Amino acid sequence: MPSVMKLALTGAVALLSALQANAAAWEARHGLTAEQFQKTFDDLQAKNYSLVDISGYTDNNSPRFAGIFKQHKSKPTFAARGEIKAENWHALFLQLRDEGFRPQVVDGYTVSGGARFATIWDKSSKTAWEERTGMSADGFQTVFDDLVDKKGYRLIYVSGYAEGKEARYAAIWEKTDKKTEWVARFGLTSEKYQEEFDKNLKNGLRPIQVNGYSVDGKTFFAAIWEKSDSIFEARHDMTSEKYQETFDDLVSKGYVLSVVSGYERGDGVRYAAIWDKKEEDVCGS
Ligand SMILES: *[C@@H]1O[C@H](CO)[C@@H](O)[C@H](O)[C@H]1NC(C)=O
């Protein structure tokens, strides 16, 4: 019921899909217009899939969507929207919060200089959470310091986007007893992100989320890393073709896509993504 995606628009197909025999079924799509994404959403929702990640971005100022869907044994409870304008965010926030949902993804993107959000909410956990949108870099840092250093929250999601020519951030924090070492960075150029990635990897920290975004013609990354010895693959600055190629290769090796982020770079759309190697499903069902 509340998982209606309110999307409406037009465009050309790009396709990614994977249905794995021995693991929970999942599907991924990228480069879809709002209309195409909505159709995919409706088709998959009817088969008890939930949307677990969504990325809104633009191709020549025209909205595009990428997403990851997971199938459940029974009808999942979640709520998703693809094209919420910044001025309508607060009303939606209050509505979903009052219905007992909590945000898992709040992905900002920019159409004609105006911010929009693609978002996913669910009822997966009862711990305290905080969410903010429309933060400047300084504002983000201030909220971050307050919640993380003083109040014991962890950042679980971050998205950069532009409002006019200025960077803005949307983020979600969760209060948790989890002590695993983690680190988050934002406003990184592609080279800085790679440096940070390499440095963190040496210290045993892997990316659990990455978000690419474009501000005034420049590309940046925001990401969260966590200490873990799980097996993963991460790539950024992939063209659509490279993304598809990498996707096919990794899926054939038993990886599952866990994060996808599309963004516009001067010469076209690029993707950043993270894949996780899944354990064999012992039950096989
Ligand atoms: C979806 O879940 C419901 C129970 O919530 C079940 O009755 C139905 O068969 C499931 N549909 C599919 C396609 O798995």
The ligand as an SDF file (V2000), in Angstrom:
LIG
                    3D

 14 14  0  0  0  0  0  0  0  0999 V2000
    3.5590  -12.1780   -1.9320 C   0  0  0  0  0  0  0  0  0  0  0  0
    3.3150  -12.3060   -0.5630 O   0  0  0  0  0  0  0  0  0  0  0  0
    2.0240  -12.7180   -0.2210 C   0  0  0  0  0  0  0  0  0  0  0  0
    1.9000  -12.7390    1.2870 C   0  0  0  0  0  0  0  0  0  0  0  0
    2.1830  -11.4730    1.8150 O   0  0  0  0  0  0  0  0  0  0  0  0
    1.7500  -14.0900   -0.8210 C   0  0  0  0  0  0  0  0  0  0  0  0
    0.4300  -14.4630   -0.5400 O   0  0  0  0  0  0  0  0  0  0  0  0
    1.9660  -14.0460   -2.3210 C   0  0  0  0  0  0  0  0  0  0  0  0
    1.8620  -15.3470   -2.8580 O   0  0  0  0  0  0  0  0  0  0  0  0
    3.3540  -13.4990   -2.6380 C   0  0  0  0  0  0  0  0  0  0  0  0
    3.4680  -13.3180   -4.0730 N   0  0  0  0  0  0  0  0  0  0  0  0
    4.5080  -13.7480   -4.7610 C   0  0  0  0  0  0  0  0  0  0  0  0
    4.4890  -13.4720   -6.2170 C   0  0  0  0  0  0  0  0  0  0  0  0
    5.4510  -14.3150   -4.2300 O   0  0  0  0  0  0  0  0  0  0  0  0
  1  2  1  0
  1 10  1  0
  2  3  1  0
  3  4  1  0
  3  6  1  0
  4  5  1  0
  6  7  1  0
  6  8  1  0
  8  9  1  0
  8 10  1  0
 10 11  1  0
 11 12  1  0
 12 13  1  0
 12 14  2  0
M  END
$$$$
